[in-house]
C-alpha cells in the first residue's frame, strides 16, 4: 500500500525534483486550500523557517539537533529526499512511519484529486498534519524553492532564517542577487526576527528594506559571530571521533548562522546554557543527516555531497584540494538546468579524474554530453553509464592516498546511497 501511494504521488502530481520548472506552481492558493482542508495544522505548533541557496539543509538539521538536545519534541521538514520519501518528514530524527502516510492519503484522496496540488504542496501539508497530530513542540521547516511563493510560506514562525544568496534556479527566482534576495526575503514576516547567514553587498540592502518595512529586527550572522566558530568547533574537529574529513570547512559558515539563530531563539524557548557543541557533535545521530560531506567508507576513503550549484562547488572543490590527496576520483553527474559551464570553470585539471555518469532521472545530462563538456575544459574523464559503474571504475583506479568523491546532483548522491557498497568489494 505504501509503495502504491508513493508511486501515485510521484507520477500523478507535478514534482519539481523530477520534472524541473514545469512542476513549479506559483502562488499559495493550493496550499492555503489544503491547510483549510486539514484544519490549519501549521497553526498548532511553533516553527522556525529556513531559506537560502546553500546551507539551508545543514542549518535546519543543526537547529533540529539543538532542540532535541534541549529536550524538545522536534519536527523537521526538508527536501529533497535522497533514498526514501520518509526522509523529508521526521520527528526527533525518526522518519514518518509508512502507516501515517497511508492514513493521510486515505483520508484526503478525493479532495487531493480535486485540488490537484503539486508534489511539494501535498508533501508540505502532510508534514504539517503529522507534526500537529504528534504535538511537536517545534518544527524546523526548510523552504523548498525560493521563499515568497514557496508552499511552506503559510507558517508564522518565531524565527526566519536565510542562510545565503547564490545563483540557482535563476529561471524562477531571477538572475541578479537582488532579485533572488527579494524572493527569499519573502519569508520575512511582521513580528518575526530574521537571521541572514552571509552578507552580500547586493542582497543586504534588499533584506534590510524588507525587514525595515515590516519593522522586525534583522541579524547578519557573519557580522556578529564569526569569532565564535573556532570555539564551537575546536572540540569537535580535534576530537578522536571527528576530523577535517568529516567536518568540512563550509559547515563553519552554517555553524555561525546556527549559533546566531540560537541566540535569538533564547527569547522564545528555555534552553540549557551550553548546548551548542552537543548539538553539533550529535548532529548525524540526532537527525539522520545524509549527503552533506558524508563519509561512507574509510578504505577506500569515500565521501558524498549533494552540493550542485556554483556556490556549493566553490567550497566543495576547495575542501577536496585542502585534503591534499594524491588524486580525487570524482563520480560526477549534473541535471540539465544548471549553469554547467560556470561549474566546470571551478574544476581543477591536475590530480582530478572525473567519472561522467547519469542517475536515473529525465533531468540528468547524458554521460556523453557531460564528458564532452569536461573534455572541452581539458579535464581528465572516464565515460560511464550508471552511477554504480562510475563508482566501480573509480574504486578500481583508487590508490591508498586517493579519495573517491560522489556529487554534482542530489540524484547522483541518492542513487549512490541506495547501492550496496559491499557488492563492489
C-alpha positions in Angstrom: 0.0 0.0 0.0 2.8 2.5 0.9 4.7 1.9 -2.3 1.4 2.2 -4.3 0.8 5.6 -2.7 4.3 6.7 -3.4 4.1 5.6 -7.0 0.9 7.6 -7.4 2.4 10.6 -5.6 5.4 10.6 -7.8 3.5 10.1 -11.1 0.2 11.9 -10.7 1.3 15.2 -9.2 3.9 17.6 -10.7 7.2 17.1 -8.9 10.0 19.7 -9.3 12.6 17.2 -8.1 11.8 15.0 -11.2 10.4 17.4 -13.8 12.1 20.7 -13.2 10.4 24.1 -13.8 7.3 22.6 -15.4 6.3 21.2 -12.0 6.7 24.6 -10.2 3.4 26.1 -9.2 3.5 29.8 -8.4 1.2 31.1 -5.7 -0.1 29.9 -2.3 -3.7 29.2 -3.3 -3.4 25.4 -3.3 -1.5 25.2 0.0 -4.0 27.5 1.6 -6.8 25.3 0.5 -5.0 22.2 1.7 -4.4 23.9 5.1 -8.1 24.7 5.4 -9.0 21.1 4.4 -6.8 19.7 7.2 -7.8 22.1 9.9 -4.9 24.5 9.7 -2.3 22.2 11.3 0.5 24.7 10.8 -1.0 26.9 13.5 -0.8 24.2 16.2 3.0 24.2 16.8 5.9 26.7 16.8 8.1 26.9 13.8 11.5 28.1 12.5 11.5 28.8 8.8 14.8 28.3 6.9 15.6 29.5 3.4 18.7 30.1 1.4 20.6 28.9 -1.8 23.1 26.7 0.0 23.3 25.6 3.6 19.6 25.6 4.5 19.5 21.8 4.9 22.5 21.8 7.2 21.3 24.8 9.3 17.8 23.1 9.6 19.4 19.9 10.8 21.7 21.8 13.2 18.7 23.6 14.7 16.7 20.3 15.0 19.7 18.7 16.7 19.9 21.6 19.2 16.2 21.4 20.1 16.4 17.7 20.5 19.4 18.1 22.8 17.4 20.6 24.8 14.6 18.1 25.3 12.0 19.4 22.8 9.9 17.2 20.6 11.2 18.4 17.3 9.7 18.1 13.8 12.0 18.5 10.8 10.8 19.1 7.2 13.4 19.1 4.5 13.8 18.3 0.8 14.6 16.6 -1.4 14.9 13.1 -0.2 17.8 11.0 -1.2 16.8 7.4 -0.8 13.3 7.2 0.7 10.4 9.7 0.7 10.1 9.4 4.5 13.4 11.3 5.0 11.6 14.5 4.3 9.4 14.4 7.4 11.0 13.5 10.8 10.3 13.8 14.5 13.3 13.6 16.7 15.3 12.2 13.8 12.8 9.4 13.0 11.2 9.4 9.6 7.4 9.5 9.3 6.0 5.9 9.6 4.6 4.4 6.4 1.2 3.9 8.1 0.9 7.7 8.7 1.4 8.4 5.0 -1.1 5.8 4.1 -3.7 7.1 6.6 -3.3 10.7 5.3 -3.9 9.8 1.7 -6.8 7.5 2.5 -8.4 10.4 4.4 -8.0 13.1 1.8 -7.6 11.3 -1.5 -10.8 12.6 -3.2 -10.0 16.2 -2.2 -6.4 16.0 -3.3 -7.6 14.7 -6.7 -9.9 17.7 -6.9 -7.4 20.3 -5.9 -4.5 18.8 -8.0 -1.7 20.2 -5.8 2.0 19.8 -6.8 4.0 17.1 -5.2 5.7 19.6 -2.8 2.4 21.2 -1.8 1.0 17.8 -0.9 4.1 16.8 1.0 4.1 20.1 2.9 0.6 19.7 4.2 1.3 16.1 5.1 4.2 17.2 7.2 2.2 19.9 8.9 -0.6 17.5 9.6 1.8 14.9 11.0 3.6 17.4 13.3 0.3 18.8 14.6 -1.2 15.4 15.4 2.0 14.3 17.1 2.0 17.5 19.1 5.6 18.5 18.4 6.9 21.4 20.5 8.6 23.0 17.5 9.2 22.2 13.8 12.1 23.3 11.7 10.7 24.0 8.2 13.0 24.2 5.2 11.9 26.1 2.2 11.6 24.0 -0.9 12.4 26.7 -3.5 12.8 30.4 -3.2 10.6 31.6 -0.3 8.0 34.2 -1.2 5.8 31.8 -3.1 7.0 28.6 -1.6 4.3 26.3 -0.1 5.9 26.5 3.3 5.3 30.2 3.5 1.9 30.0 5.1 3.5 29.5 8.5 4.1 32.3 11.1 7.4 31.3 12.6 9.1 32.5 15.7 12.3 33.0 13.6 13.0 33.3 9.9 16.5 32.3 8.6 18.1 33.0 5.2 21.4 31.2 5.0 22.9 32.9 1.9 22.2 34.0 -1.7 23.8 32.4 -4.8 22.7 32.0 -8.4 20.5 28.9 -8.6 17.0 28.3 -10.1 17.5 31.6 -11.9 14.7 30.8 -14.4 12.3 31.0 -11.5 13.9 33.3 -8.9 15.7 35.9 -11.1 19.3 36.4 -12.3 20.7 39.1 -10.0 21.5 38.7 -6.4 19.0 41.4 -5.6 16.2 39.6 -7.5 16.9 36.3 -5.7 17.2 38.1 -2.4 13.7 39.6 -2.9 12.2 36.1 -3.5 13.9 34.5 -0.5 13.2 37.6 1.6 9.5 36.8 1.1 9.7 34.6 4.2 10.3 37.7 6.4 7.1 38.4 8.3 5.9 41.1 10.7 6.6 40.2 14.3 9.3 37.7 13.4 13.0 38.4 13.7 15.2 37.3 10.8 18.8 36.0 10.7 20.8 36.3 7.5 23.8 33.9 7.3 26.1 35.7 4.9 26.4 39.4 4.0 26.5 40.2 0.3 26.6 43.9 -1.0 23.8 43.2 -3.5 21.4 41.3 -1.2 22.0 43.2 2.1 20.0 46.3 1.1 17.1 44.2 -0.1 16.9 42.3 3.2 17.2 45.4 5.2 14.5 47.1 3.2 12.1 44.2 3.7 12.8 43.8 7.4 12.5 47.6 7.9 9.2 47.7 6.1 7.9 45.0 8.5 9.6 46.6 11.5 11.4 43.4 12.6 15.0 43.0 13.9 17.5 41.7 11.4 20.8 40.0 12.3 23.6 39.3 9.9 25.3 36.2 11.4 28.7 36.7 9.8 28.9 40.2 11.2 28.0 39.1 14.7 29.5 35.7 15.4 32.5 34.9 13.1 34.8 34.8 16.1 32.7 32.1 17.8 33.1 29.4 15.3 36.5 28.2 16.4 35.3 27.9 20.0 32.3 25.9 18.8 34.1 23.5 16.5 37.5 23.1 18.1 36.4 20.3 20.4 34.5 18.7 17.6 37.2 18.9 14.9 40.0 17.8 17.1 38.2 15.0 19.0 39.0 11.4 18.5 35.7 10.8 16.6 35.8 13.7 14.2 38.4 15.2 11.8 38.5 17.7 9.0 37.5 14.9 6.7 34.1 14.6 8.5 33.8 18.3 9.3 34.2 20.3 6.1 35.1 24.0 6.1 31.9 25.0 4.5 30.0 23.9 7.6 31.8 26.7 9.5 29.5 29.2 7.8 26.5 27.2 8.7 27.5 26.9 12.3 27.9 30.7 12.5 24.4 31.1 11.2 23.2 28.3 13.6 24.8 30.0 16.6 23.2 33.3 16.0 19.8 31.6 15.5 20.1 30.0 18.9 21.0 33.4 20.5 17.8 34.9 19.0 15.7 31.9 19.9 16.6 32.2 23.6 13.8 34.7 23.9 11.2 32.1 22.9 12.5 28.8 24.4 14.0 27.6 27.6 17.5 26.4 26.5 20.4 25.0 28.5 23.2 27.4 29.0 25.7 25.5 26.7 24.2 23.1 24.3 25.8 24.1 21.0 28.7 21.7 21.0 26.5 18.8 21.9 24.1 19.6 19.0 27.0 19.8 16.6 28.7 16.6 17.8 25.5 14.6 17.8 24.1 16.1 14.5 24.2 12.9 12.5 22.9 10.7 15.3 20.1 13.1 16.3 18.8 13.9 12.8 20.0 11.3 10.4 21.5 13.9 8.1 22.8 12.5 4.8 24.6 13.7 1.8 26.4 16.6 3.4 30.1 15.7 3.2 29.0 12.2 4.3 31.9 9.9 4.9 30.7 6.5 3.7 33.9 4.4 3.9 37.4 4.9 5.1 39.0 2.2 2.8 38.7 3.4 0.1 38.0 6.8 1.5 34.6 7.7 0.0 32.7 10.9 0.6 29.5 12.2 -1.0 27.9 15.7 -1.0 24.7 17.0 -2.6 26.1 20.5 -3.5 25.0 21.2 -7.1 25.4 24.9 -7.9 28.3 27.3 -8.4 28.2 28.5 -4.7 28.3 24.9 -3.4 31.1 23.8 -5.8 33.3 26.7 -4.8 33.5 25.4 -1.3 33.4 21.7 -2.2 36.4 21.9 -4.6 38.4 24.0 -2.1 37.7 21.3 0.6 38.8 18.5 -1.7 42.0 20.3 -2.6 42.7 21.0 1.0 42.8 17.3 1.9 45.9 17.2 -0.3 45.2 13.7 -1.6 47.3 12.2 -4.5 44.2 12.0 -6.7 40.5 12.8 -6.4 38.2 10.3 -8.3 35.1 12.4 -8.8 31.9 10.4 -9.7 30.1 13.2 -11.4 26.7 13.9 -12.9 24.5 17.0 -13.3 21.0 18.0 -14.3 20.4 19.9 -17.5 19.1 23.1 -16.0 22.2 24.1 -14.0 24.9 26.5 -15.2 27.3 23.7 -16.0 29.9 25.9 -17.7 30.2 28.1 -14.6 30.5 25.0 -12.5 33.2 23.4 -14.7 35.2 26.6 -14.6 35.9 25.7 -11.0 37.1 22.2 -11.6 40.9 21.5 -11.3 42.8 19.8 -14.1 45.6 18.3 -12.0 45.0 15.4 -9.6 41.3 15.0 -10.5 39.7 12.3 -12.7 36.0 12.8 -13.5 33.8 9.8 -14.0 30.9 11.1 -16.1 27.7 9.3 -15.3 23.9 9.7 -15.3 21.4 8.9 -12.5 18.0 7.6 -13.4 16.2 10.8 -13.9 15.0 12.6 -17.1 16.6 15.9 -16.0 20.1 14.4 -16.0 22.6 15.3 -18.7 23.8 12.2 -20.6 27.3 11.0 -19.8 28.3 11.7 -23.4 27.3 15.3 -23.3 28.8 15.7 -19.8 32.1 14.1 -20.8 32.4 16.3 -23.9 31.9 19.4 -21.9 34.6 18.3 -19.4 37.0 17.4 -22.3 36.5 20.8 -23.8 37.8 22.2 -20.5 40.9 20.0 -20.7 39.8 17.8 -17.8 40.6 14.1 -17.4 37.5 12.0 -17.9 36.2 8.4 -17.8 32.9 7.8 -19.6 30.5 5.7 -17.6 26.8 4.8 -18.0 25.5 4.5 -14.4 26.4 5.8 -11.0 27.2 2.3 -9.9 29.6 1.6 -12.8 31.2 5.0 -12.3 32.0 4.2 -8.7 33.2 0.7 -9.7 35.7 2.2 -12.1 36.8 4.8 -9.6 37.3 2.1 -7.0 39.4 0.0 -9.4 41.7 3.0 -10.0 41.9 4.0 -6.4 45.3 4.2 -4.7 45.8 4.3 -0.9 46.4 8.1 -0.8 43.4 8.9 -3.0 39.8 9.9 -2.3 36.6 9.0 -4.1 34.0 11.8 -4.1 30.4 11.4 -5.3 28.5 14.5 -6.2 27.1 17.0 -8.7 23.5 16.2 -8.2 21.1 15.1 -5.4 20.1 12.3 -7.9 23.6 11.0 -8.2 24.1 11.0 -4.4 20.7 9.5 -3.7 21.3 6.7 -6.3 24.7 6.0 -4.8 23.4 5.8 -1.3 20.9 3.2 -2.4 23.7 0.9 -3.6 25.1 -1.9 -1.5 28.8 -0.9 -1.4 29.7 -4.4 -0.4 29.0 -5.6 -3.9 31.9 -3.6 -5.2 34.5 -5.0 -2.7 
